[in-house]
Structures are given as structure tokens and as C-alpha cells.
């Protein structure tokens, strides 16, 4: 089965983008989140925020995720 980049709504802080990237790359999700924050600080707020929002709409939800409404922020 081929790897697919998906969002993980059950393992999220905002939308599950970083945890999905971490699963795809087989990295720790904390490392991916730290890298995302560093990019946010050093490149400015707008570019990373825009990419994050675009990723939210492009990345499909993990089909093995069992949640009724994955887009509600807990």
C-alpha cells in the first residue's frame, strides 16, 4: 500500500496537518511542530499560515480516523 499524506484529526492541535506530515515522514510529531513554529518565526507569520490553510483544504482526512466531526477544535 502506498503512503498517502493525510490529516489526522484525532491527533491534532489545530487541524492535524503537522501530525499527518509526521506520520508520512515517520518522524515524531513534536519535531514537526517545532520545525513549523521555527518556520513561522523566521519567515514571518503570513507565508506559513497561508501554506497551513492551503494544506487544510488539500490534505484529505485519514480514512482510518474515527471521529464524527474532525474539524471541531477541542
C-alpha positions in Angstrom: 0.0 0.0 0.0 1.4 3.4 -1.0 1.9 6.1 1.6 -0.6 8.9 1.5 -0.3 12.3 3.1 -3.4 12.8 5.2 -4.6 14.9 8.1 -5.0 13.2 11.4 -8.0 14.8 13.2 -7.7 12.6 16.2 -4.1 13.6 16.9 -4.3 17.4 16.4 -3.6 20.7 18.0 -5.4 22.8 15.3 -6.2 20.7 12.1 -3.9 17.7 12.3 -1.6 18.9 9.5 1.6 18.5 11.4 0.7 15.1 12.8 -0.2 14.0 9.3 3.2 15.2 8.0 4.9 13.5 10.9 3.2 10.2 10.1 4.0 10.5 6.4 7.7 11.2 7.1 7.8 8.7 10.0 9.1 11.5 12.4 8.0 12.4 15.8 5.1 14.8 15.6 6.7 17.1 18.2 9.7 17.6 16.0 7.5 18.6 13.0 5.5 21.0 15.2 8.8 22.6 16.5 10.0 23.0 12.9 6.7 24.5 11.9 7.0 27.1 14.7 10.6 27.9 13.8 9.5 28.5 10.1 6.7 30.7 11.4 9.1 32.8 13.5 11.8 33.1 10.9 9.8 33.6 7.7 7.1 35.7 9.1 3.5 34.9 10.1 1.9 35.1 6.7 3.7 32.6 4.4 3.4 29.6 6.8 -0.1 30.4 7.8 -1.2 30.6 4.2 0.5 27.2 3.5 -1.1 25.7 6.5 -4.6 26.9 5.4 -4.0 25.6 1.9 -2.8 22.2 3.3 -6.0 22.0 5.4 -8.1 22.2 2.2 -5.8 20.0 0.1 -4.9 17.2 2.5 -7.6 14.5 2.9 -8.7 13.2 6.3 -7.1 9.9 7.3 -9.7 7.2 6.3 -8.8 5.2 9.4 -9.6 8.1 11.7 -12.7 7.5 13.8 -14.3 10.9 14.6 -17.7 12.3 13.8 -16.6 15.9 13.2 -12.8 16.2 12.7 -12.8 20.0 12.2 -14.0 20.9 15.7 -11.1 22.3 17.8 -11.1 20.7 21.2 
